[in-house]
Amino acid sequence: MISQEQFDFEIENIITNAIREDVGDGDHSSLACIPADATGKAKLLVKDEGIIAGVEFAKQVFAYVDADLKVETLIRDGEEVKYGDIVFYVEGSSQSILKAERLVLNAMQRMSAIATKTNGFVKLLEGTGTKILDTRKTTPGIRAIEKWAVKIGGGENHRFALYDMIMLKDNHIDFAGGITTAIDKTREYLKSVGKELKIIVEARDLGEVEKILESEGVYRILLDNFSYEDTRKAVELIGDKCLTESSGGINEKTIREYAECGVDYISSGALTHSVYNMDLSLKAV
């Protein structure tokens, strides 16, 4: 996984680029009709229900736009919200509040939707010992806040990107000339470049699981599109040799049964690529 320093850098880049994109050479709507010294107060109003996420991100946005803006938090990240709840108040320069408004709303609406969906999966897994993981199926440019939202919802992050973990999928294996060759080359590569990255290998069937187990140094085996029966057999084959992960079209209807097969993790791209934004608004008070 990436370091906190790298994660903070990603968040800073998201804010910097989003403000650049949205504001350009100035918020001329506000500049045209609101005095530079005008002050005001606004509230973040919930018009939906679920798990709120992005409060801390919003604070960073407000601080980036104007360090003098003051935020009073009433509901924290990860808490349940319902229609009519007020999450926070922000007070200070009216122009600054309006400059930050759209980025705060866009981010919080999406983050809250992701946290809510993740939390629903977490509840379905209660008592199984299986943990839910996100994937790299994220929106380009804002991966850091989407993965942050998964954690707020009670899930765990898979690798952040291509650089912080090795994941040998079907195409890697086929291009490399087979599972054993792919794993051997990977171990040699890591040694040559002096990196200690965890290795995950995808298996398409039980035969490939057996082949992977012949090699040393595999951290986790990804059981891709396995049936329930084959998942149980794979878990038994693998034992405590490495961790297990199920993936491939798993949804709310099937996730519990896959977990009961005994896998350590279930990964789902749907946590980030198939959500409907939570309805939030920032209103002057």
KEKE-3310 file (N, C-alpha, C; in steps of 0.2 Angstrom, whole numbers, plus 5000, padded with zeros to 4 digits):
npx = (5004:5002:5011:5007:5011:5012:4999:4993:4999:4993:4980:4981:4985:4973:4964:4971:4971:4957:4952:4959:4954:4940:4939:4948:4953:4946:4931:4920:4906:4904:4913:4907:4895:4896:4903:4921:4924:4913:4905:4899:4888:4886:4877:4880:4869:4859:4850:4846:4849:4861:4878:4889:4902:4918:4919:4931:4939:4932:4935:4949:4948:4942:4951:4962:4957:4954:4962:4956:4943:4930:4926:4912:4910:4896:4892:4902:4914:4909:4898:4880:4867:4852:4838:4837:4847:4861:4877:4889:4894:4900:4910:4914:4923:4912:4914:4924:4918:4909:4918:4923:4913:4907:4917:4918:4905:4903:4913:4910:4897:4899:4909:4901:4891:4899:4904:4892:4888:4898:4898:4886:4889:4899:4890:4883:4893:4895:4901:4907:4921:4927:4933:4929:4936:4941:4945:4955:4946:4942:4937:4946:4959:4954:4956:4961:4952:4941:4945:4948:4935:4930:4936:4931:4918:4920:4926:4941:4956:4962:4977:4984:4988:4997:5010:5012:5010:5012:5002:4998:4989:4977:4981:4994:5000:4997:5004:5017:5020:5015:5010:5020:5032:5029:5028:5041:5049:5044:5048:5062:5064:5059:5070:5080:5078:5077:5065:5052:5038:5022:5015:5001:4992:4982:4970:4961:4955:4954:4965:4975:4976:4983:4994:5000:5002:5014:5024:5035:5033:5021:5008:4994:4981:4970:4954:4946:4930:4925:4915:4904:4906:4919:4926:4926:4933:4945:4949:4951:4962:4972:4974:4983:4993:4994:4985:4967:4957:4941:4934:4925:4911:4904:4890:4877:4868:4876:4887:4888:4887:4899:4908:4905:4912:4924:4934:4947:4946:4935:4934:4927:4923:4912:4910:4916:4913:4900:4889:4877:4876:4875:4862:4866:4867:4874:4869:4866:4865)
npy = (4994:5012:5025:5036:5049:5049:5047:5059:5068:5064:5068:5082:5085:5082:5092:5104:5103:5102:5114:5123:5119:5122:5136:5143:5159:5166:5167:5173:5175:5177:5187:5197:5202:5201:5209:5210:5210:5205:5194:5177:5163:5146:5130:5112:5102:5088:5078:5065:5048:5038:5034:5047:5054:5062:5074:5077:5079:5090:5100:5102:5107:5119:5125:5126:5135:5146:5150:5156:5153:5146:5130:5122:5106:5095:5082:5068:5060:5044:5042:5038:5046:5056:5062:5080:5082:5092:5093:5101:5118:5131:5146:5163:5172:5176:5175:5166:5154:5151:5149:5137:5129:5120:5110:5104:5099:5090:5081:5076:5071:5060:5053:5049:5041:5030:5026:5023:5012:5003:5001:4994:4982:4978:4975:4964:4955:4952:4943:4933:4934:4938:4950:4966:4972:4986:4990:4994:5000:5014:5032:5041:5052:5055:5045:5043:5050:5042:5029:5032:5035:5022:5016:5024:5019:5007:4997:4989:4994:4989:4986:5002:5007:5004:5003:4999:4986:4969:4962:4948:4945:4937:4941:4945:4932:4924:4932:4931:4917:4907:4902:4898:4903:4917:4920:4917:4925:4937:4937:4937:4949:4959:4956:4961:4975:4979:4979:4976:4970:4964:4949:4945:4933:4928:4916:4905:4893:4877:4870:4879:4885:4875:4875:4888:4886:4878:4887:4898:4912:4919:4930:4931:4923:4925:4921:4920:4922:4910:4896:4893:4880:4877:4887:4884:4872:4877:4885:4875:4868:4878:4881:4887:4892:4904:4919:4921:4927:4932:4936:4944:4949:4948:4951:4960:4950:4938:4939:4935:4921:4918:4922:4913:4902:4903:4912:4925:4938:4948:4956:4970:4979:4987:4994:5007:5010:5009:5018:5029:5046:5053:5064:5080:5097:5114:5127:5144:5152)
npz = (5000:4998:5005:5019:5016:5002:4999:5005:4996:4984:4987:4989:4976:4969:4974:4970:4956:4953:4958:4949:4937:4939:4943:4936:4929:4938:4948:4941:4942:4956:4959:4951:4958:4972:4986:4989:5003:5009:5020:5025:5029:5028:5026:5025:5019:5020:5009:5007:5012:5021:5022:5027:5019:5016:5024:5030:5019:5013:5022:5020:5007:5009:5017:5008:4998:5006:5020:5031:5032:5042:5049:5056:5063:5063:5060:5058:5047:5041:5049:5050:5040:5037:5028:5029:5039:5045:5041:5042:5046:5037:5038:5034:5021:5008:4995:4995:5000:4990:4979:4983:4984:4973:4971:4984:4985:4974:4977:4990:4988:4979:4986:4998:4992:4988:5001:5007:4999:5001:5015:5015:5009:5019:5030:5025:5026:5039:5053:5045:5044:5032:5022:5013:4998:4988:4970:4956:4948:4946:4946:4934:4940:4952:4961:4974:4983:4981:4985:4998:5003:5002:5013:5024:5023:5029:5022:5014:5007:4991:4981:4978:4965:4950:4955:4968:4972:4966:4953:4945:4932:4921:4908:4910:4914:4902:4892:4897:4896:4904:4921:4931:4925:4924:4938:4942:4935:4940:4953:4951:4945:4955:4964:4957:4956:4969:4976:4988:4985:4988:4980:4970:4963:4949:4947:4936:4936:4945:4942:4939:4952:4959:4951:4955:4968:4968:4967:4976:4987:4984:4989:4989:4982:4969:4965:4952:4945:4950:4954:4968:4973:4967:4973:4987:4986:4982:4992:5002:4996:4996:5009:5023:5016:5008:5007:5002:4989:4982:4966:4953:4946:4958:4968:4979:4981:4980:4988:5001:5001:4994:5004:5014:5009:5014:5010:5012:5007:4997:4982:4974:4960:4959:4970:4967:4954:4951:4957:4964:4966:4982:4988:4991:4997:4998:5007:5009:5025)
capx = (5000:5005:5012:5002:5014:5010:4992:4992:5001:4987:4974:4983:4985:4966:4962:4974:4969:4950:4951:4961:4949:4934:4940:4952:4956:4942:4924:4917:4899:4904:4917:4903:4890:4897:4909:4926:4924:4907:4906:4893:4888:4882:4877:4880:4862:4858:4844:4846:4851:4866:4884:4892:4910:4921:4919:4938:4941:4929:4939:4955:4946:4940:4958:4966:4954:4954:4964:4952:4936:4930:4921:4910:4907:4891:4892:4909:4914:4907:4891:4874:4864:4846:4836:4837:4853:4866:4883:4893:4893:4906:4909:4919:4922:4906:4917:4928:4913:4906:4923:4925:4906:4906:4922:4915:4898:4905:4917:4906:4891:4902:4912:4896:4888:4904:4904:4886:4888:4903:4895:4881:4893:4902:4885:4882:4899:4896:4901:4910:4928:4929:4934:4928:4941:4940:4949:4957:4941:4940:4937:4953:4961:4951:4956:4963:4946:4936:4948:4947:4928:4929:4938:4926:4912:4921:4930:4948:4959:4967:4983:4982:4990:5002:5017:5013:5009:5012:4996:4998:4982:4977:4985:5001:5002:4998:5010:5024:5021:5013:5010:5027:5037:5027:5030:5048:5051:5042:5053:5069:5063:5059:5076:5085:5077:5077:5059:5049:5031:5018:5013:4995:4992:4975:4968:4955:4952:4958:4972:4979:4977:4988:5001:5002:5005:5020:5029:5035:5032:5014:5005:4987:4978:4964:4950:4942:4924:4925:4908:4904:4909:4926:4929:4927:4939:4951:4951:4954:4968:4977:4975:4987:4999:4993:4978:4963:4952:4936:4932:4921:4904:4900:4886:4874:4865:4880:4893:4887:4888:4906:4911:4905:4916:4930:4939:4949:4944:4931:4935:4922:4924:4906:4910:4918:4911:4893:4886:4873:4878:4871:4860:4868:4868:4877:4865:4867:4860)
capy = (5000:5018:5028:5042:5055:5048:5048:5066:5071:5063:5072:5089:5086:5082:5099:5109:5102:5103:5121:5126:5117:5125:5143:5147:5165:5169:5165:5180:5176:5180:5193:5203:5204:5200:5213:5207:5210:5202:5187:5174:5157:5141:5123:5107:5099:5081:5077:5058:5044:5034:5035:5053:5054:5068:5079:5080:5082:5097:5105:5103:5111:5126:5128:5127:5141:5152:5148:5160:5150:5142:5125:5118:5100:5092:5075:5066:5054:5037:5042:5038:5053:5055:5069:5086:5083:5097:5090:5106:5125:5135:5153:5167:5176:5174:5173:5160:5149:5150:5146:5130:5125:5114:5104:5101:5095:5085:5076:5073:5067:5053:5049:5047:5036:5025:5024:5019:5005:4999:4999:4989:4975:4976:4972:4958:4950:4952:4936:4928:4935:4940:4958:4968:4976:4989:4989:5000:5003:5021:5038:5044:5058:5056:5038:5044:5051:5036:5024:5035:5033:5014:5015:5027:5014:5000:4992:4990:4996:4984:4990:5009:5008:4998:5003:4997:4979:4965:4958:4944:4943:4932:4943:4944:4925:4922:4935:4928:4911:4903:4904:4897:4908:4924:4921:4916:4932:4943:4937:4939:4957:4962:4956:4965:4982:4980:4981:4971:4971:4958:4946:4942:4929:4926:4909:4904:4887:4874:4868:4885:4886:4870:4877:4893:4883:4875:4892:4901:4919:4922:4933:4930:4920:4928:4916:4924:4919:4903:4894:4892:4874:4877:4892:4880:4867:4881:4887:4869:4867:4883:4881:4893:4893:4911:4922:4920:4933:4930:4942:4943:4949:4947:4957:4959:4943:4932:4940:4931:4914:4917:4923:4907:4897:4903:4916:4930:4944:4948:4962:4972:4986:4990:4999:5013:5011:5009:5021:5035:5051:5055:5071:5085:5104:5119:5132:5150:5153)
capz = (5000:4997:5012:5021:5013:4995:4999:5006:4990:4979:4989:4987:4968:4967:4976:4966:4949:4953:4958:4943:4932:4940:4944:4930:4930:4943:4949:4939:4945:4963:4958:4948:4962:4979:4988:4991:5010:5011:5024:5026:5032:5024:5029:5021:5020:5017:5006:5006:5018:5020:5026:5025:5018:5013:5028:5031:5013:5012:5027:5016:5001:5012:5019:5002:4995:5010:5027:5036:5033:5049:5048:5062:5061:5067:5059:5056:5042:5043:5052:5046:5040:5035:5025:5034:5043:5043:5042:5045:5044:5035:5039:5032:5015:5004:4988:4996:5001:4983:4975:4985:4984:4969:4973:4990:4984:4969:4980:4995:4985:4977:4992:5002:4989:4989:5008:5008:4996:5004:5021:5014:5008:5025:5034:5022:5027:5046:5055:5041:5044:5025:5021:5006:4995:4981:4965:4952:4943:4949:4941:4933:4943:4959:4964:4981:4987:4981:4990:5005:5004:5004:5020:5028:5023:5033:5018:5014:5000:4987:4979:4976:4958:4947:4958:4975:4973:4960:4952:4939:4930:4915:4902:4912:4913:4895:4889:4900:4894:4909:4928:4934:4922:4926:4945:4943:4932:4944:4959:4949:4944:4961:4967:4953:4957:4976:4979:4991:4984:4988:4974:4970:4956:4947:4945:4932:4938:4951:4940:4940:4959:4960:4948:4958:4974:4967:4967:4983:4987:4983:4995:4989:4976:4967:4962:4947:4942:4952:4956:4975:4974:4966:4978:4993:4985:4981:4999:5005:4993:4998:5017:5026:5012:5007:5007:4996:4987:4977:4962:4946:4946:4964:4970:4985:4981:4980:4992:5007:5000:4993:5010:5018:5006:5018:5007:5016:5004:4991:4979:4970:4957:4959:4975:4965:4947:4950:4963:4963:4971:4988:4986:4996:4995:5002:5007:5014:5031)
cpx = (5004:5006:5007:5005:5012:5003:4990:4994:4996:4981:4975:4983:4977:4963:4964:4971:4961:4949:4953:4956:4942:4934:4943:4955:4951:4935:4921:4910:4899:4908:4912:4898:4891:4904:4914:4927:4918:4908:4899:4894:4884:4882:4877:4874:4861:4851:4843:4847:4857:4872:4888:4900:4912:4921:4927:4941:4939:4933:4946:4954:4945:4947:4962:4963:4955:4956:4959:4945:4936:4924:4919:4907:4902:4891:4899:4908:4913:4901:4885:4870:4857:4844:4835:4843:4857:4872:4888:4891:4900:4905:4915:4918:4917:4909:4921:4924:4911:4911:4924:4918:4906:4911:4920:4909:4900:4908:4913:4900:4894:4905:4907:4892:4893:4904:4898:4886:4893:4901:4889:4884:4896:4896:4883:4887:4899:4896:4905:4918:4931:4928:4933:4934:4938:4945:4952:4952:4938:4940:4944:4954:4958:4951:4957:4956:4941:4938:4947:4939:4926:4931:4934:4920:4914:4925:4937:4951:4963:4973:4980:4983:4994:5008:5018:5011:5009:5005:4996:4992:4983:4981:4992:5004:5002:5003:5017:5025:5019:5014:5017:5032:5035:5029:5038:5051:5050:5047:5060:5069:5063:5066:5081:5084:5076:5071:5056:5041:5028:5015:5006:4995:4984:4975:4962:4952:4956:4964:4977:4981:4983:4995:5004:5005:5012:5026:5029:5034:5026:5010:4997:4985:4971:4960:4945:4936:4924:4917:4909:4908:4917:4930:4931:4933:4945:4954:4954:4961:4974:4978:4978:4993:5000:4986:4974:4958:4948:4935:4928:4914:4900:4896:4882:4870:4869:4886:4893:4889:4896:4910:4911:4909:4923:4936:4941:4946:4939:4932:4929:4923:4918:4906:4912:4915:4904:4889:4882:4874:4873:4869:4862:4868:4871:4873:4867:4862:4860)
cpy = (5006:5021:5034:5048:5055:5050:5055:5070:5070:5068:5080:5090:5086:5089:5104:5109:5104:5111:5125:5125:5121:5133:5146:5153:5169:5167:5172:5181:5179:5187:5199:5205:5204:5204:5208:5206:5207:5195:5184:5167:5152:5134:5118:5103:5093:5080:5070:5054:5040:5035:5042:5052:5060:5074:5082:5082:5089:5102:5106:5108:5118:5129:5130:5134:5147:5149:5151:5157:5145:5136:5122:5112:5097:5084:5073:5060:5048:5036:5041:5045:5051:5062:5074:5087:5088:5094:5095:5113:5127:5142:5157:5171:5172:5171:5167:5154:5147:5147:5139:5126:5119:5108:5100:5096:5089:5079:5072:5069:5060:5049:5046:5041:5029:5022:5020:5012:5000:4996:4994:4982:4973:4972:4965:4952:4949:4944:4931:4928:4937:4947:4960:4973:4980:4987:4995:5003:5009:5026:5041:5051:5059:5049:5039:5045:5045:5030:5026:5034:5026:5013:5018:5022:5008:4995:4993:4991:4990:4988:4997:5010:5003:4998:5000:4990:4975:4961:4954:4942:4938:4934:4943:4937:4923:4925:4933:4921:4905:4905:4904:4902:4915:4925:4921:4923:4938:4943:4939:4947:4961:4962:4961:4973:4984:4982:4975:4972:4964:4956:4943:4939:4927:4919:4909:4898:4883:4871:4873:4886:4881:4872:4883:4891:4880:4880:4895:4909:4923:4924:4931:4927:4923:4923:4920:4920:4912:4902:4893:4885:4874:4882:4888:4875:4871:4883:4881:4868:4872:4883:4887:4894:4901:4913:4921:4926:4930:4937:4939:4943:4948:4953:4956:4953:4937:4933:4936:4924:4913:4918:4917:4901:4898:4908:4922:4937:4943:4955:4964:4979:4990:4995:5006:5015:5011:5011:5027:5040:5052:5063:5076:5092:5109:5125:5138:5150:5160)
cpz = (5000:5004:5013:5017:5006:4995:5000:4999:4985:4981:4987:4980:4966:4968:4971:4959:4948:4953:4952:4937:4933:4940:4938:4932:4935:4943:4947:4941:4951:4962:4956:4953:4970:4981:4990:4999:5013:5015:5024:5029:5028:5028:5024:5023:5016:5015:5003:5012:5016:5025:5023:5024:5015:5017:5029:5025:5011:5016:5023:5010:5004:5014:5013:4999:4999:5017:5032:5037:5039:5047:5055:5060:5066:5066:5056:5050:5044:5047:5048:5046:5036:5032:5030:5038:5041:5046:5045:5043:5042:5035:5037:5025:5011:4997:4989:4996:4994:4979:4977:4985:4980:4970:4979:4989:4979:4973:4986:4993:4983:4982:4997:4999:4989:4996:5010:5005:4999:5011:5020:5013:5015:5030:5032:5024:5035:5048:5051:5041:5037:5025:5014:5004:4989:4976:4962:4947:4946:4944:4940:4936:4950:4963:4972:4985:4987:4985:4997:5007:5006:5011:5025:5029:5027:5028:5018:5007:4997:4986:4977:4968:4956:4951:4965:4977:4966:4959:4946:4937:4924:4909:4904:4911:4906:4891:4891:4898:4899:4916:4931:4931:4924:4934:4946:4940:4937:4950:4957:4948:4950:4965:4964:4954:4964:4979:4982:4991:4985:4981:4975:4963:4955:4945:4942:4933:4943:4949:4941:4947:4961:4957:4952:4965:4974:4967:4974:4982:4985:4989:4995:4982:4975:4963:4958:4944:4944:4954:4964:4976:4973:4971:4985:4992:4985:4988:5003:5003:4996:5005:5019:5022:5010:5008:5001:4995:4981:4973:4956:4947:4952:4966:4977:4986:4982:4985:4998:5006:4998:4999:5014:5015:5010:5015:5012:5014:4998:4988:4974:4967:4957:4965:4973:4958:4946:4956:4960:4968:4976:4986:4992:4993:5000:5001:5012:5019:5034)
residu = (MET:ILE:SER:GLN:GLU:GLN:PHE:ASP:PHE:GLU:ILE:GLU:ASN:ILE:ILE:THR:ASN:ALA:ILE:ARG:GLU:ASP:VAL:GLY:ASP:GLY:ASP:HIS:SER:SER:LEU:ALA:CYS:ILE:PRO:ALA:ASP:ALA:THR:GLY:LYS:ALA:LYS:LEU:LEU:VAL:LYS:ASP:GLU:GLY:ILE:ILE:ALA:GLY:VAL:GLU:PHE:ALA:LYS:GLN:VAL:PHE:ALA:TYR:VAL:ASP:ALA:ASP:LEU:LYS:VAL:GLU:THR:LEU:ILE:ARG:ASP:GLY:GLU:GLU:VAL:LYS:TYR:GLY:ASP:ILE:VAL:PHE:TYR:VAL:GLU:GLY:SER:SER:GLN:SER:ILE:LEU:LYS:ALA:GLU:ARG:LEU:VAL:LEU:ASN:ALA:MET:GLN:ARG:MET:SER:ALA:ILE:ALA:THR:LYS:THR:ASN:GLY:PHE:VAL:LYS:LEU:LEU:GLU:GLY:THR:GLY:THR:LYS:ILE:LEU:ASP:THR:ARG:LYS:THR:THR:PRO:GLY:ILE:ARG:ALA:ILE:GLU:LYS:TRP:ALA:VAL:LYS:ILE:GLY:GLY:GLY:GLU:ASN:HIS:ARG:PHE:ALA:LEU:TYR:ASP:MET:ILE:MET:LEU:LYS:ASP:ASN:HIS:ILE:ASP:PHE:ALA:GLY:GLY:ILE:THR:THR:ALA:ILE:ASP:LYS:THR:ARG:GLU:TYR:LEU:LYS:SER:VAL:GLY:LYS:GLU:LEU:LYS:ILE:ILE:VAL:GLU:ALA:ARG:ASP:LEU:GLY:GLU:VAL:GLU:LYS:ILE:LEU:GLU:SER:GLU:GLY:VAL:TYR:ARG:ILE:LEU:LEU:ASP:ASN:PHE:SER:TYR:GLU:ASP:THR:ARG:LYS:ALA:VAL:GLU:LEU:ILE:GLY:ASP:LYS:CYS:LEU:THR:GLU:SER:SER:GLY:GLY:ILE:ASN:GLU:LYS:THR:ILE:ARG:GLU:TYR:ALA:GLU:CYS:GLY:VAL:ASP:TYR:ILE:SER:SER:GLY:ALA:LEU:THR:HIS:SER:VAL:TYR:ASN:MET:ASP:LEU:SER:LEU:LYS:ALA:VAL)
# end
